[in-house]
């Protein structure tokens, strides 16, 4: 685990506010909570200076009053750094990372469609993955969303009942 | 000359799955490519939150038909990590064996599709015939050609006998002989080389920047393979080469896949030779303690990643799935820039796309269309009536069968 400890030491050395926020879960897996106002710096440092050159995915999830975003980034040696940050549901705004990882654009579009995140700086393009006529303000991966909320459209209720 | 924009898809003879590529052409050359995805969205991530872990294993397996074992293994190993379960060594090896057999049939399938897309249908017939041998061995081992249902929390659901494993070796011998021939075809046949070379160019830097994974990336010398970099299952104890190529085009992607087949055969032999004895499952708790895990798996198409968060109940709090095609799609737009329109099918096919896995989350149709849905009973009655109209009536036969069963 020397490798993981070294990564932890480098991150806490550069960003002292992360001191008790980094957890080594197992070999090659680090998780870190980063406050949103400092997230960009930490993310950019990890991607550009620490060889976390591959963005595996971005996970978004409904965490009560907040939306939680996890950026899973990997080194070529297999070490994965999972950087977490939150934004309140009342204003779920985050900044895009597509300037660093252009391939991440589709993951950010998912956050917009499925969780209602506001991604600042997201390049224009087609929505993903919901249909064009999806009702506004319905975010299916939020915990308060139920399929019944689409009820009343051509016997949708019947179809839900029948599984 | 004015630029012309052509939508290809969501239904189009050149594509096997629903996706829409909006191609802007300058003459025959592609100047820009935009895409609209999501037509296969089925709501799996949300559905997982409403089901138990054991039910989810089967649901996740259906994210994709070809990489079914990839997704279910990626899922169970994350859940096992959260629960702190150590699965028996024999179960690990059985999972690895199925994983490599899956890679063999997936790569053979790809080679056939690639042949078809360039008008070389003989290659399609040959490779798919050989793929059948692998499908048959799957049916013999697991009871099914795809969606094997091998994984469960804490191990695998079936054990294999020595005779069954000997059968696998026989099939692998045949496939290896045939693959040697395909390697010759792909690397020496002038028509194939000329048709594939220079098509769908993706430079190493672009492949790295866009996060390309799997054989698509390895053909642009992106040295990523989760089996070696982030070893899971039994790969730590097995020896294999990661195939890299620097042609950066469809030709390179074909070479990487055919050579990977040879590595898979070696791996399968090694797995069977080293297969430890012992139980194949340990008891898994119904409720998984709160926690989280991020799991990676090298599927035939590239890195598959799952993130699972558990909340202490028997149902997960969040299941996040990222299939390899999703990571590779961004590179398609880059690959097709300045290519001919006629190269679209083979260049897209060369990432071995799988849109079912890409669009796995929410797919509820609203508005138009749902009025035509038909219930199971109605469908059955409709079938019975239809056959009766043709003069075929099973009523008597059904009655006789029912009597016999009594």
Boltz contact constraints between the chains, C-beta under 6 A:
constraints:
  - contact:
      token1: [A, 28]
      token2: [B, 230]
      max_distance: 6.0
  - contact:
      token1: [A, 54]
      token2: [B, 211]
      max_distance: 6.0
  - contact:
      token1: [A, 55]
      token2: [B, 211]
      max_distance: 6.0
  - contact:
      token1: [A, 56]
      token2: [B, 305]
      max_distance: 6.0
  - contact:
      token1: [A, 57]
      token2: [B, 305]
      max_distance: 6.0
  - contact:
      token1: [A, 57]
      token2: [B, 322]
      max_distance: 6.0
  - contact:
      token1: [A, 59]
      token2: [B, 307]
      max_distance: 6.0
  - contact:
      token1: [A, 59]
      token2: [B, 320]
      max_distance: 6.0
  - contact:
      token1: [A, 61]
      token2: [B, 318]
      max_distance: 6.0
  - contact:
      token1: [A, 72]
      token2: [B, 294]
      max_distance: 6.0
  - contact:
      token1: [A, 78]
      token2: [B, 229]
      max_distance: 6.0
  - contact:
      token1: [A, 78]
      token2: [B, 230]
      max_distance: 6.0
  - contact:
      token1: [A, 80]
      token2: [B, 294]
      max_distance: 6.0
  - contact:
      token1: [A, 82]
      token2: [B, 294]
      max_distance: 6.0
  - contact:
      token1: [A, 102]
      token2: [B, 209]
      max_distance: 6.0
  - contact:
      token1: [A, 103]
      token2: [B, 210]
      max_distance: 6.0
  - contact:
      token1: [A, 103]
      token2: [B, 211]
      max_distance: 6.0
  - contact:
      token1: [A, 103]
      token2: [B, 330]
      max_distance: 6.0
  - contact:
      token1: [A, 126]
      token2: [B, 36]
      max_distance: 6.0
  - contact:
      token1: [A, 128]
      token2: [B, 37]
      max_distance: 6.0
  - contact:
      token1: [A, 128]
      token2: [B, 38]
      max_distance: 6.0
  - contact:
      token1: [A, 129]
      token2: [B, 38]
      max_distance: 6.0
  - contact:
      token1: [A, 129]
      token2: [B, 41]
      max_distance: 6.0
  - contact:
      token1: [A, 129]
      token2: [B, 359]
      max_distance: 6.0
  - contact:
      token1: [A, 133]
      token2: [B, 367]
      max_distance: 6.0
  - contact:
      token1: [A, 140]
      token2: [B, 46]
      max_distance: 6.0
  - contact:
      token1: [A, 140]
      token2: [B, 362]
      max_distance: 6.0
  - contact:
      token1: [A, 150]
      token2: [B, 364]
      max_distance: 6.0
  - contact:
      token1: [A, 150]
      token2: [B, 366]
      max_distance: 6.0
  - contact:
      token1: [A, 153]
      token2: [B, 366]
      max_distance: 6.0
  - contact:
      token1: [A, 153]
      token2: [B, 367]
      max_distance: 6.0
  - contact:
      token1: [A, 154]
      token2: [B, 370]
      max_distance: 6.0
  - contact:
      token1: [A, 154]
      token2: [B, 371]
      max_distance: 6.0
  - contact:
      token1: [A, 159]
      token2: [B, 373]
      max_distance: 6.0
